[in-house]
């Protein structure tokens, strides 16, 4: 079973009463770093056999679900949803006089993050059809790396969220738990804004890049010692951001910068990075009535998990990640009895749209409608894909009652069949309840992989897919579910 250790460290600093809290999510964005089975070789080559286990889930022939990308369709969705326009799709464009990308080949970045007992590992694959490295000399230290094509990693290791732009370590704790780490396409590096902790294969941090053979971009790999980040532990949340500098005409300026979350050098704007999978402990309880209506107390003492736009994980390949709170937030509870597992999901959705899969139909395009998907890795095999058991996989119901189970190898659907689900509309969205018999999952295990995701369709293409943990159909990224006995529940704080 995947392990998730809860660890909470709280620090205090005098600048504006800023508290460091590694157990609380900031209202920015979130992603998860997963433990790597082996340390990557830091040489600028993203090797699938290592990075496929990282957050971002790299597999051969597939794109990362954590990325900054150019996408005209998402622009149209932003125009369709008034008030949700942003500078750049799936990330943000910092205007330095450049117009931003004209086309997909001009700029894109895929992000992968993992860790082991000693280090945080970051890989970034950059698409860039015009490459310049004419400012900072190859292999040099602390030059003007920001004026060349380069990758910058920002870490707020104690999650103190210092809210002032700081490039000189002026806050009381200085650079003691992070800062900025930079590598250019010619392997010039910058560490001044991290307090110069030491660069090299055996030093506090190291990074290398390699331009691809076609000259259409490059790959960058970083290793950053956890010791210079304040020794965060599995279960901790730290501040994290990635910035790409894009120099398209040489000279002493950079035309464009792209960031995943927030503003460079401003910790309070960085995204949330959780180290390790999430875990849910489901109590044993009387079976709820599976009618799509979640009644008060129907799930007993089962902890209620709230998944919001800043605590959930987005699959970038299925839409944008820059939506306002309340657009498609959801909560869920899980209980079990001797026969089945019951999942109740309540979705806040400002526009209900079910125009693809017909009400009551089977195996239609439910992902293009407002719908809820639950996932089981029933044998806890942590496969990098869907898994191989007969009926483990994905169970889906849309807000209008269309169901999909093709990705669970088509078990029978019905109240007394291999699985069942029901839906209802609410004043703020919709609710869905699932019943998955333990016999359907077939392993009898009390611990297994599990996740929940919500698709949001506002009348065009799917605009977003928000997940509790990891990527759909990728077992190694799912969270954990523990089926406890005797009605035992866990405190809500420990679920993250």
Secondary structure, DSSP 4 states (H G I P E B T S, - for coil): ---------EEEETTTTEEEETTS--SS-EEEEEE-SSPPP-SS---HHHHTTSBT---TT---SSEE---HHHHHHHHHSTT---SBTTBEEEESS----SSTTT-EEEEEEEE-SSEEEEEEEEE-SS----SSPTT-BSS-GGGSSEEEEEEETT-----S--SS--STTTTTTEEEEEEETT--EE-GGGT---BSTTSSEEEEEEE-TTSSEEEEEEEEEGGGGT---TT-EEEEEEEEEE-SS-SSS-SEEEESSS-TT-GGGSEEEEES--EEEEEE-PPPP-SS---TTTTTTPPPEEE-TTTSEE-GGGS-S-PPTTSS-EEEEEEE-SSEEEEEEEEE-SS----SSPTT-BSS-GGGSSEEEEEEETT----SSS--SSS-EEEEEETTS-EE-GGGT---BSTTSSEEEEEEEETTEEEEEEEEEHHHH-S--SEEEEEEEEEEESSSSEEEEEESSS-TT-GGG-EEEEE-STT----GGGG-
